[in-house]
Amino acid sequence: MTALDRAGRVVIVGTGVAGATAAQGLRGGGFTGTITLVGDEAEAPYRRPVLSKDLLAGKTDIVRAGLKPVAYWAEQHIDLRVGETVIDIDPSARTVALGDGGVLGYDALVLATGGRPRMLPGVSSPRVHHLRRHADVPALRGRLREGSSLLVIGGGLIGSEVASTARELGCAVTVLEAADRPLARLVPAPVGAALAGLHREAGVDLHTGVALAGVEAGPDTVTAIAVDGRRWRADAAVVAIGTVPNTELGARAGAAIDNGIVVDELLRTTVDGVFAIGDVASVPNTVLGGRYRGEHWNTAQDHGTAVARSLLGAGSPFDVVPWAWSNQFGRGIQVAGWPEADDELLVRGSIDERDFTALCRRDGRIVGAITMGRPKDTRTARMLIGRGGVVAAEALLDPHTDLAALAS
Ligand SMILES: Cc1cc2nc3c(=O)[nH]c(=O)nc-3n(C[C@H](O)[C@H](O)[C@H](O)COP(=O)(O)OP(=O)(O)OC[C@H]3O[C@@H](n4cnc5c(N)ncnc54)[C@H](O)[C@@H]3O)c2cc1C
């Protein structure tokens, strides 16, 4: 597809940060045509990460969590359609079909459909919760009363944050994690061990290495049963065992799917005129090779900015090193790049004292980093990762080495 006519028609599916940022980027980049931003949630675009943090804790509300004041979208002549589902795409006619029977024509279509929670098969009960949307919050929040008990199934980012918020609200919390540590997909073992310490100090009953046989929900309680026969019972449960990308629309349009909708470095799918961004997109990894699908706020936002440029004919290969943050038990944790469990870990500071920068080295290259209490180092580590060079361990471990100078 050549650059979009500046007075053309763009349809964006998904009102998450990726879709909303794409719409803003188009207007900011001088696009004067029609932008239709369609989302099946009832709310105007909002900051999803607060769902497990301040919003669940009751410290903020959906208005304050908005990405922009609600009036912004109309002021920018962005046709925001909430509570509307796109159910089909006809890429040859360049139209999308809406759940209410409407049809929208497009010159360019951006799929920013995000993901949904992975479900435990056969488990359905009002006492078993998931957390992805604002609409999921009120029922879960209603369970988190002082003295009530909560089972958190999955010790990843969302499970750990829900556990943290539930403890803050005075609930008895049990976390069941299949791996040998929390956040196992994101951080290597020593850091995971430190996070396990954080959970336990906060009074969480954390069980790792749990192979679940099933979850039984009764009228008043939920029971998780392990294959070794152990059982845990609580008033309610949250299942947080990962995210499934919403690739179905892309597949209907005929786009290639491979753990997400496959895009090239300009975020174009394999179907002419159709782009994919955010949690649903599988993008080329221009630093390490291969592909990856981020599930992080900043990556989705960066995709939104990049696709707008791409549409306007000013795109450049997407090469941003991803990073994410998490707040748990009063601590801020940041993860950059693509760390893996087997990476060699070079630690500046002290993991035990929870003040550290842990750089992950693979084949002599820095490929990832985890920081706690050192947000500035995250930025520097991303530069080191993006540069892709070989850095001597001695230099990295020397506390006198200025990381920023090394990165530049
Ligand atoms: C509870 C929670 C806490 C998080 N905390 C953090 C954090 O601390 N740090 C961090 O980096 N990341 C965090 N994340 C992840 C971050 O929020 C996501 O990476 C980001 O929201 C992805 O944005 P997106 O726009 O790609 O997708 P989404 O935000 O998922 O938005 C996609 C939208 O598309 C809609 N949609 C899907 N299909 C259709 C359709 N057919 N028609 C119409 N609309 C459709 C969806 O309903 C949704 O509204 C958290 C996520 C959750 C759920």
The ligand as a MOL file (V3000), in Angstrom:
LIG
                    3D

  0  0  0     0  0            999 V3000
M  V30 BEGIN CTAB
M  V30 COUNTS 53 58 0 0 0
M  V30 BEGIN ATOM
M  V30 1 C -5.0720 -5.5810 34.7490 0
M  V30 2 C -3.9530 -5.2010 33.8400 0
M  V30 3 C -2.8370 -4.5490 34.3480 0
M  V30 4 C -1.7780 -4.2190 33.5180 0
M  V30 5 N -0.6710 -3.5810 34.0430 0
M  V30 6 C 0.3560 -3.2560 33.2450 0
M  V30 7 C 1.5170 -2.6160 33.7650 0
M  V30 8 O 1.6260 -2.3410 34.9530 0
M  V30 9 N 2.5230 -2.3030 32.9170 0
M  V30 10 C 2.4760 -2.6060 31.5810 0
M  V30 11 O 3.4190 -2.3200 30.8440 0
M  V30 12 N 1.3810 -3.2210 31.0420 0
M  V30 13 C 0.3320 -3.5610 31.8500 0
M  V30 14 N -0.7640 -4.1880 31.3220 0
M  V30 15 C -0.7900 -4.5090 29.8820 0
M  V30 16 C -1.2890 -3.3310 29.0560 0
M  V30 17 O -2.4500 -2.8010 29.6290 0
M  V30 18 C -1.5450 -3.8420 27.6330 0
M  V30 19 O -0.3070 -4.2450 27.0920 0
M  V30 20 C -2.1800 -2.7590 26.7570 0
M  V30 21 O -3.3910 -2.3360 27.2940 0
M  V30 22 C -2.3710 -3.2830 25.3390 0
M  V30 23 O -3.0370 -2.3120 24.5900 0
M  V30 24 P -3.7940 -2.6700 23.2240 0
M  V30 25 O -4.3800 -1.3810 22.7860 0
M  V30 26 O -2.8840 -3.4200 22.3370 0
M  V30 27 O -4.9170 -3.7140 23.6340 0
M  V30 28 P -6.1250 -3.5720 24.6430 0
M  V30 29 O -5.8060 -2.6130 25.7360 0
M  V30 30 O -6.4710 -4.9810 25.0180 0
M  V30 31 O -7.3000 -2.9530 23.7780 0
M  V30 32 C -7.9200 -3.6740 22.7530 0
M  V30 33 C -9.3530 -3.2330 22.6640 0
M  V30 34 O -9.9440 -3.7830 21.5060 0
M  V30 35 C -11.2520 -4.2370 21.8240 0
M  V30 36 N -11.6770 -5.1880 20.7960 0
M  V30 37 C -11.2120 -6.4440 20.5670 0
M  V30 38 N -11.8500 -7.0140 19.5360 0
M  V30 39 C -12.7420 -6.0920 19.0690 0
M  V30 40 C -13.7010 -6.1110 18.0280 0
M  V30 41 N -13.8550 -7.1420 17.2160 0
M  V30 42 N -14.4700 -5.0120 17.8550 0
M  V30 43 C -14.3440 -3.9380 18.6540 0
M  V30 44 N -13.4330 -3.8800 19.6650 0
M  V30 45 C -12.6440 -4.9440 19.8770 0
M  V30 46 C -11.0440 -4.8150 23.2090 0
M  V30 47 O -12.2430 -5.0300 23.9000 0
M  V30 48 C -10.2060 -3.7130 23.8320 0
M  V30 49 O -10.9970 -2.6730 24.3020 0
M  V30 50 C -1.8440 -4.5470 32.1460 0
M  V30 51 C -2.9740 -5.1990 31.6170 0
M  V30 52 C -4.0170 -5.5200 32.4570 0
M  V30 53 C -5.2170 -6.2410 31.8920 0
M  V30 END ATOM
M  V30 BEGIN BOND
M  V30 1 1 1 2
M  V30 2 1 2 3
M  V30 3 2 2 52
M  V30 4 2 3 4
M  V30 5 1 4 5
M  V30 6 1 4 50
M  V30 7 2 5 6
M  V30 8 1 6 7
M  V30 9 1 6 13
M  V30 10 2 7 8
M  V30 11 1 7 9
M  V30 12 1 9 10
M  V30 13 2 10 11
M  V30 14 1 10 12
M  V30 15 2 12 13
M  V30 16 1 13 14
M  V30 17 1 14 15
M  V30 18 1 14 50
M  V30 19 1 15 16
M  V30 20 1 16 17
M  V30 21 1 16 18
M  V30 22 1 18 19
M  V30 23 1 18 20
M  V30 24 1 20 21
M  V30 25 1 20 22
M  V30 26 1 22 23
M  V30 27 1 23 24
M  V30 28 2 24 25
M  V30 29 1 24 26
M  V30 30 1 24 27
M  V30 31 1 27 28
M  V30 32 2 28 29
M  V30 33 1 28 30
M  V30 34 1 28 31
M  V30 35 1 31 32
M  V30 36 1 32 33
M  V30 37 1 33 34
M  V30 38 1 33 48
M  V30 39 1 34 35
M  V30 40 1 35 36
M  V30 41 1 35 46
M  V30 42 1 36 37
M  V30 43 1 36 45
M  V30 44 2 37 38
M  V30 45 1 38 39
M  V30 46 1 39 40
M  V30 47 2 39 45
M  V30 48 1 40 41
M  V30 49 2 40 42
M  V30 50 1 42 43
M  V30 51 2 43 44
M  V30 52 1 44 45
M  V30 53 1 46 47
M  V30 54 1 46 48
M  V30 55 1 48 49
M  V30 56 2 50 51
M  V30 57 1 51 52
M  V30 58 1 52 53
M  V30 END BOND
M  V30 END CTAB
M  END
